[in-house]
Amino acid sequence: MKSIRCFLTMIATVAIVGLAVADHWPSWRGPEMNGHSREKNLPTQWSGDGTGIKWKLALPGPGMSTPIIWGDRIFLTQSLDAGHQRAVLCIDRKAGKEMWRGVTEYADKESTYQGDRHFCSASPVTDGDRVVASFGSAGLVCYDFAGKLLWRRDLGKCEQIWGNAASPVIYQNLVIHNFGPGERTFLIALDKRTGQEVWKVDIPDGRFGTAPTDWIGSWSTPLIASAQSGDQVLLSWPGALVAYEPKTGKELWRCGGLGKLIYTTPLVTPELIVAMSGYGGPMLAVRRDPAARGDITETHRLWREERSPQRIGSGVIVGDHIFILNDPGTMQCLELKTGKSLWNERLGAGTWGSTTFADGKLYVINRQGETAILAAKPEFEVLSRNPLNDKCQSSLVISNGELFIRTYTHLWCIGGK
């Protein structure tokens, strides 16, 4: 009962900026930017043979970004022509047909991981009026819902052997973006109407060494969270979790203790912020305090665990627990207040996708395209397994009673009213 009460209190009180109604999924981590959906009575059984599938759309190439949804429009990013074309696709969600595509040409070469499918790893973001996407060295682009290019902003070369993956976020009239990683790494805010720079924070020492001990970088998507003292941009950088004032970029506080490689986005409750490193690095929790300023490592860090599994996708907080699917293919439950691991059970193939929570259930997808649905409770319980038999490195999306999954060859719509 305590866990249920805590969860209901969290849902009722946590204020994550950008809240949208249930049938939208406007950003990479959903309407509340935390992997949660408030929808109920969702599909729990489907397969690639057609069971439970409303429609599937063949995609023009492989990819790993997660789609976003506003009303009857689905948007996703797509690499074409070995990365020399980078596109935003707009899809009619009712018919499962492409409506338009906006293509950005990029003639130069750019490093990335395992070929052209990784040039458009970041998910787009929308406010219901425009859609913004990051294409790494090809810049940031903004389209209206009819497919008209409103602006394109060239931010320069984004060079890193594994490529880029951080998704842009929209805050009021700003587009905020983690540009990097690499020697040119910065957090930047642009006017969402014009693409003009409003503020920029340079992040030094992004050099990526040749030995694993010298690898460094953050692929983390910024999180906009409310606080009593005002809204904050939270971002996990190599070495520290940092909070910024969103309208100016001014650093408010930082908490040290993270590793050199960061992939996940911070997780937030009204009381705590949890940040996790990748590549077996540490994870930590920070006590939220509206008056916190400066280095708060000694005063506000609640706990820190030195070693953890490889973590690429982000987890979710449900009540008193953290749930996350680790890249080795193990689902883990941790105690929120201590970081203690309660269980760590193998589900199968590894994953780069993030965990989605809805209606008391956890949805996680492995690289083989199988979605496991688990009970969101301290005891390990798999409710169903749903194979699509196609490689997948994206995350599951929920919108108006339907589930959407982007695999390497198709976009799938599951269930529906």
N, C-alpha and C positions, 0 to 999 in steps of 0.2 A: 504493500500500500504506500509505503514511503516513496518508493521509486515512481509510482504512478502520480502521486501528488506533486513531486518535484518536477516531473515532466510537464504536467498540466500548468504548473506555475511558470515554468520556463517558456512554454508556448505563449502564455498569456502576457508575459512581461518583457521578454527579450525584444528589443527594437532594432532590427537590422534594416538599415536604410535601403530603400528600393522595393519595399513590400508590394506585391501585385496580387491580383485575385487568383483563385486556384487554377483557372484554365490557362494561365500564361506560365511559361518557363523562360524568362527573359534573359537569363545569364547562365554561365557555365554551371554554377551550383544551385540554380533554381531561384524561385521568387523571394526567398529570404537569405540567399547567398550562403546557405549552410547545408545543402543536400537534403533538406526536409521538404515534404509535400504534406498538405493537410487533407488531401483527398482520401476517400475510403472506397471499399468494395472494388478493388483493382484486380486485373487479371493475375492469376497465379499459375496457370498452365498454358504452355505453348511450345511449338517446336518448328524447326525448319521445314518439315514436310507439309506445312500449311495449317496445322492445328492451332487455333487461336489467333491466326494472322489475318488482319483486316486487309492490308496490302503491303507490297514491298516494291521499292523503286530501285532499279539498277543505277548505280552511280558511275560517273564518267572516269573514275580512277580510284585507287586505294586512298585511304586516309584514316586519321585517328582522332579528329576533333569531334566534340559532342555538339549536337544540334541545339538550337534554342527555338522557342515557339512564342508567337503572339497571335492569339485568336486563331484564324484559319491559315496562318502562314508559318512555315518552318524555314529557318535559315541555318545554313551550315557552310563551312569553308572547305575548299577543294583545291588541291594542287593538280596542275595540268602541265603537259609538255615538259616533264622533268623539272618542274619548279619554275620554268620561265613564264608560266601563266599561273596566277593565283586568284581564285575566284570566290565570290559569295554566291551561293545558290539559294534561290527562293522557291519553295515547294508548296503547292496547294495541299493542305493536310487532308482535305476531304477526298480528293481524287487521287492523291499520291503521284502527282505529275509536276514536273518542273515548270515554273511560271516565268522566271527570268534568271539570268546569271550576269553578274558584274565581274569583268575580268581585268586584272591588273597585270601589265606586262613587266617582266624583269629579266633583262638580257644577261646580267652578270652572273657569276657563280657564287654560291653560298653553301657553306658546309652544313651538313645535317646528318642525322643518324639513320642508317639503313635505307638510303635512297629517297626518291621523290615524294613518298607518302608522308614525310614528316615536315614538308615545307609549310604546311598550314595546320599545325597542331593546335593552335589557339582557337577557342570557340568565339563566335561573335557575341555582341551584346546589343540589346534594343531597349528603347524607352516607349515603344508603341508608335513612334513617329519616324524614327530613323534607325538604321542598323550600322554598327561600327565593327570593323574587323582589323586585326593585326596580322600583317604578312611579313614580319621580320624586316629584312633589308629592303623589301618592297614597300614598306611604310604602313601607315594607318589609313584606312579608307572609310568613308561614310556614305551610305546610300539612303534614299527615301524608300518607302514601301513599294513604289512603282518601278524601282530599279534605276532611278536617276542618280548619278554620282554627284553628291553635294560638295565633297572636298576629299583631297588626298594629301597627306602630310608625310614627306620624306624625312625620316629621322636619322638617316645615314646607315652605314654598314652595321649589321648585327652578325658578328662572326664568332661561332663557337662550334666545336666539332660535333656536338650533339644537337645543335640547332636551338630553337626557341619554342616556348610553349605557353607562356603567361598570357591569359586572356585580359582584354581591357574591361574596365567597369565604368558605369555611368553614375555620377553623383551630381544631382541637380543639373547645372549647365556645364558640367565638366566631364571629360573623358580622362580617366586616370589609368596609367599603364606602366608596368614594369618592363622597361626596354633592356633586354639582355638575355642571358648573361654573356660575358666576354669582357674585353678590356674597356669597351664603351658600354657601361652599365649605368642606368639612371632611372629614377622615378619621375614621371612627367605628367602634367595635367594640361589638357588642351580644351579650348572652348568647343563644346560639342556642336555649335552652330556654324563655326567657321574653320575649325582645325588649328587656330592660332594658339601658340604657347601661352599659358597663363603662369605656370611656374615649373621649375625643374630642379631636382636634387641629384647631383652626381654621386655615384657610389664608387669609391676608389678601389684599386687593387683587385681587378677582375681577371688577372692573368691566369690562364689555365695551364698548369704544368704537365709534363709528360708522365710523371709517376703518379699512381693513384693517391699517394699522400699529398700531392700538390694540386689535385683537382678541386676546383672551387666554382661556385655559382648558385644562383637562385632562379628557379623556374616558377616561383610561387605567384599566384594571382592575388592582387591586393584584396583585402576585405574591408568594406565600409561598415563600421559598427557605431552605434550610438553610445554615448556616455552622459552622465549627469552634467559634465562640464562642457559638453559639445560633441559633435560627431568626430570620429577618428578614422584614419586610414591605417590599417594594421598590415604589416608586411614582414615576412620571415626572410632575413638576409643571412649570408654566411656569418656565423658567430653570434647573432642577436636577433631578437624580435623587437621591431621598432614601431612606434605610433607617431603619426603625423597629423597636423591640422589640415583638413582636406582643401580648404579654400586658399591656403598660402603655401603649403608644403613645409611649414615649420615643424621641426622635430620636437615632439612633446616629451617622450621618454623612450628608453631602451632597456631591455633585459637580456643580459648575456647568457651564453650557455649552449647555443646551437652549434651544429657542425659546419663543415665547409660546403656541403651539398644539400640544397633545399629544393624539394619538389612540391610539398603539400601546402595548402592554404590554411591559415590559423582557424581554430575552432573556438567558438565563443558562447558563453552563457552570461547571465547578468553578473555572476560572481567571478568567473575565471576565463582566462584565455589559454588555450593549449597550442603549442607549436611543436612540430616534429621535423627532425632532420631525415635525410635519405642516406643510403649507402651504409646502413648500420649505425648511424650517428645518434646523438642524444635527442631526447624529447623533454619538454618542460611545461610547467603550468605557472601562470602569473596571476596573482590576485588583482582584480580590477579595483581601481581607486580613482575617482574623478580628480583628485588633487595631485596625482602622481606626475612628477617631472624629473628630468635628468636620468641618470643611471639608477635604476631601481632593482638591480640584480640582488643585492643583499637584503633589501627591505621588503620586496614584494614577490620574489620567486618562491612559490609554494613547494614545488618538488622538481627534481630533475633525475631522469634515468639515463645513465651513460650510454648504454648499448641498446639497440633495437633492431628488428628486421629491416630489410630494404623497404622503404615506403615511397611510392611514387604517387599513387592516388590518395586523395584526402578521405578522412573518416567522417563520422557523425557522432554527436553527443546526444544521447537519449537518457534523460533522467540523471542517474548517478554514474553512468557508464559511457565509455568511449568504445565505438566499434569501428574497426578498420580492416580492410583486406590488404595484406602485405604482398609485395611482388613475388615472394616465393610461392604464393598460392595458398597462404594460410590466413584464415579469418581469426581476428584477435579481439578479445574483450578486456578492457582495462578499467580499473577503478578510477573515477574522475578525480577524487580528492587526494589520491596518493600516487597514481601512475602505476600501481601494482597490476600485473597481468593476472587475470582470473582464468582465462583459457586461451589457447592458441592452436586451432584445429585446421588440418589440411582440407582444402576444398577441391584441389586439382591444379590445373595450370596456373602460372603466374598471371599478373594483371598490371595494367597501367591505369585502369579506370578507378573512379571514386565511388564510394558507397552512397546509396540513396535510401532514405527512410520514408515510409508512409504506412499509415494504418497499422502500426505495431509491428511492421516487418522491415527487414533489411534486404535490399536488392543489390547484388554484386555480380559483375560480369568478368569472366576470365578470358584469356587470350584465344581460346578455342570458340568463343562466342556463346558459351553456356552461362545463363543467368541462374545463380543460386538464390533462393529466397529463404531467409532465416528468421526465426523469432527474435525480436529485439529485447532480449532478456539476459540475465547473467548466466543462464545455462545454455550450452550449445545445442541448437536444434535446427536442422535443415527441414524446411517445409516442402520444398519442391526444387527440382532441377529442370531447366528448360533450354535445350540445345538448339542453336541455329546453324551449327556446322559451318561456320565461317569465321575467319580470324577477326578479332575485335580488340581494340585498345581504347575504346571510348567509355562513357558512363551512361547509365540509363536515365531517361527523361520521362516525367509524368505530366500529362496535360489533359484535363477534362475527361478523365476516366480511361484514357489510352496511355500506353507505354510506347516509347520510341527508342530504337537502338540503331546506331550507325555501325555497321560492320565494314570490312574492307570492300565488299562488292555491292552492298545494298543498304538502303535505309528501310527499316521495318516499322510498321505500325501494328501494334498488338491490342486486341480487344476493341472496346469502344461501345458507346451507348446506342 
